[in-house]
Amino acid sequence: MKRALLPLAALLLAAQFAAISIEPYGDSVYDLASGVTTLPQGGVIHDNENNLSIDASFIEYKEGEYIKAKKAKMETEKARFAAEELNYLPSNDEVKLSGGVSLDTTDIKNLKAKSAWIFLKENVAVATGGVTASKPELSAALLVADYRQGEVLLIAPYKYKDAKLGITLSGKNPKKPLYLKFDGDTGEVSASSKVPPEVAARLLAYVDRAQAEK
């Protein structure tokens, strides 16, 4: 198996494929047989087509197929994510995050979960496993958020502290999610157990996709 060790200067000049550019923190190892490039010291990958960047301590990628990263931080125009492991499939505009996931959007702050799927094209996130957030204050078995439209479903068991009303809403039936709608101008949140059918059908479809691709 042949491998080539590329110096930093050469890689900065050559590491441009599709709409992605690479800024390594050290050397890069390119496997000629498999076409896989490894950045053992990590680096930053910019996906200019999707307007996102990935900063990680270890990166492995194959042109046009996948990007894998460890201790990774990812930033898009509308959200920031971090996780111990990240698997990005550019062709599908999908990102799988696992191991100590954190997420911040315009509406949701300091969200924590065990794992998450990000559907970049649709600006939808599905977070599972001990989901919590500090703003708004909530916990849930699963959360699905359209962070472009400001719509969120909390799947039971959930708890949500309604700061406006000064009460805590809770539910135990997974078939009856709590619907949160964020006002794009004021940031205020309205909560309801009555989910608009269109919203339920659209967001729960992403839950099914995430669970099918585990």
N, C-alpha and C positions, 0 to 999 in steps of 0.2 A: 504494500500500500504506500503510494507516494504522497508525501506531504511537503508543502512549501511554507517556510517561515517568512512572512512579509514584514519588512521594516515599517515603522509607523509612517514615515514620510511617503513611502510608495503606496501604502494602503489609503491614505487620505486622498491621494490623487486618483486611485483606481477604484475605490469602494463606492461606486455609484451604480446601482442596478435598479431597473424599473424606475420607480419614483422614490427610492430609498437611498439615503446617504449614511455613511458610517463614520463615527469619531471614536476610535479605540483608545483605551487608557494605556495600552501596552502593545505587545506584539500580536500578530494575527496568524493563526495556523489554517492553511487551506489544504483540504484533502482533494487531490486531483481526481481520485477514483470516484468519490461520492459527490463531489461538488459542495461539500459542507465546509463552512468557515467557522472557526472557533476563536473567540476573544477570551483567553483565560483570565485576564485582568479586568474584563468587562469593558464598558464603553457606553456610547450613546448612539442610538439608531433613530434617524428622522425619517418618518414616512410622510413625504411631502404631499402625496396624493390625498391621504386621509387627514393631513394636518395634525399629526401626533408624533410624540417622541417617547422613547424608552431608554431609561438610564438604569444600568444594572451592573452588578459585580462580576457576572459571568454571562456570556452570550454565545449561543450557537445558532447559525442560520443557514438556510439553503435558498438560493435565489428563486423567488417566485413561489416558494412552497411553505416555509414556516420560519418563525423566529422563536427560540426558546431562551428564557433568561431566568436568572436567580437573583434574589434580593433586588427585585425590580421596582422601579417607579415609572408610571406611565401617565402622560398628560395629553389631553385633547383640548379642543377649543372650549368644551363645555364641562369637562370633568377631569379629576385626578384620581388615580388608582395606585395602589402599592400591594405587593404580595411577595412571599418567599419564592414562589415559582410562577412564571408567566409563559403561556403558550399562545402565540399569535399566528393566525392563519390569514394572511393578507388576501388570498383569493376569495375567502368567505367573509371577510371583514368581521371576524370573530376572535375574541380573546378569552382564554380560560385562565383564571387566577386561582391559586390554591395556597393554603398555608398562611394564616394570619393576614387576611385580606383587609384593606382599608379603602374607603371611598369618600370623596368629597365632590359635591356638585353645587350649583348655585343654591339649591333648595335644601339639600341634606348635608349635614356636617358630621365628620368623625364617625362614619358608619364602619362597623366591624363585622366580619363574618368569617366562616371557615373557608368558603370558596365562592366564586362568582363567575358568571358568564357575562361578557360585554358584547353586545351586538352594535358595532360601531356605526354602520350605515343608518340604522334606525334610532341611534342614541337611546338604547334600552339596556338596562342592567338587571340581572337576576342574581340575588345574593342568598346564600343558604347556610344554615348551620349557626345557631347562636347569634342571630343578627341583632345588633344594637346600634343606636345612634344617639348623639347628644343633642342635636338640633335638627328637627324636633326630637324630643325625648321619646324613644320607642324601643320595643323589642319584638321579635317575631321569629317564627320557625323559618320563614322565607319572605323575601321582599322582592317585588318586581317594580322597576321604576322606568318610566319614560321621562328622562331628565331634560328632554327638549320641550315637551308639552307640560311638564310639571304635574304628572299624574303618577300615583303610587298605589300599589295594592300590598297590604300586609296579610300574610297567610297565617292563620291560627296554628298554635296558640300565640296570641299577640297581646301587647299592652301599648297603649298610646296615651301620652299625657297631653291633653288639650289645654295649651297655655291660655287661650282666649277665654275658655269657659271655666278653667280651674278644676277640671275633673280628669280622671283616668278612665279610658275606655279599654275594655278587654274582651277577648273572644276565645273560644276553645274549639269551635267547629271549623276545620280546614276548608269546608265547602262554602263558608260565609266570610269572605275576606273583608277587611276594612279599606275603604277608599279614601285616599287623601288627594286633595286638589290644591295646588299652590298657585296663588295669584301672581302672575308674571310682573306686575307693577309694584305691588306692596310686599310680596313675599308671604302674606298671610295664608294660613292653612285652614281649609274646611274639611271636616271628617264626616263620613257617612257610611252606614252599614248597607246602604242601597247603592250598589255599583251600577252605573249605566251599562246596559247590555253590550254596547259597542266596545266600551273600555274593557270589560271583562273578557270578551272574546279575543280582543287584540292582545292584551297583556298576558293572559293565561296561555296563549299560543307560544309565547317566548319561554314560559316556564316548561311547557312540554318539550320544546326544542332543547333547552338546557339539560333536562333530565334524560332525554334520548341520547345526548352526546357525552354523557359522563364516561 
